Amino acid sequence: MERLNSKLYLQNCYIIKENERLRKKAEILNKENQQLLFELNQKLSKTKNSDESNQEGNNNVSSSSSASRQS
């Protein structure tokens, strides 16, 4: 009985260490995911702003060319 208890104790210790290792790895992966998500949102924001600027520029050009045609 004592031998079984010792064996179970060692298995429990191993599981606890493995759990800690996996928890640290999960934390690192979570931080990496958060950083990648932040970078992706930054790029999407820049792309969106760039597209909006291009559309405004195109609208201004078409408005001024329409106005010059009407003159």
C-alpha positions in Angstrom: 0.0 0.0 0.0 2.8 2.4 0.9 4.5 1.6 -2.4 1.4 2.4 -4.4 1.0 5.6 -2.5 4.6 6.6 -3.3 4.1 5.8 -7.0 0.9 7.9 -7.1 2.6 10.7 -5.3 5.4 10.7 -7.9 2.9 10.6 -10.8 1.1 13.5 -9.2 4.3 15.5 -8.9 5.1 14.8 -12.6 1.6 15.9 -13.6 1.9 19.1 -11.6 5.2 20.0 -13.2 3.8 19.2 -16.7 0.8 21.3 -16.0 3.0 24.3 -15.0 5.1 23.8 -18.1 2.0 23.8 -20.3 0.5 26.7 -18.5 3.7 28.8 -19.2 3.7 27.7 -22.8 0.0 28.7 -23.1 0.8 32.1 -21.6 3.6 32.7 -24.1 1.4 31.6 -27.0 -1.4 33.9 -25.7 0.9 36.9 -25.6 2.2 36.1 -29.1 -1.4 35.8 -30.4 -2.3 39.2 -28.7 0.7 40.8 -30.4 -0.1 39.4 -33.8 -3.7 40.5 -33.4 -2.6 44.0 -32.5 -0.3 44.1 -35.6 -3.0 42.8 -37.8 -5.5 45.4 -36.5 -2.8 48.1 -37.1 -2.4 47.0 -40.7 -6.1 46.8 -41.3 -6.6 50.2 -39.8 -3.8 51.7 -42.0 -5.3 50.0 -45.1 -8.8 51.2 -44.3 -7.5 54.8 -43.7 -5.5 54.6 -47.0 -8.6 53.4 -48.9 -10.7 56.1 -47.4 -8.1 58.7 -48.4 -8.0 57.4 -51.9 -11.7 57.5 -52.2 -11.9 61.0 -50.9 -9.2 62.0 -53.4 -11.1 60.3 -56.2 -14.3 62.0 -55.2 -12.5 65.4 -55.2 -11.1 64.8 -58.6 -14.4 63.7 -60.1 -16.2 66.6 -58.5 -13.7 69.2 -59.8 -13.8 67.6 -63.3 -17.6 67.7 -63.2 -17.6 71.3 -62.2 -15.1 72.2 -65.0 -17.3 70.3 -67.6 -20.3 72.3 -66.5 -18.5 75.7 -66.9 
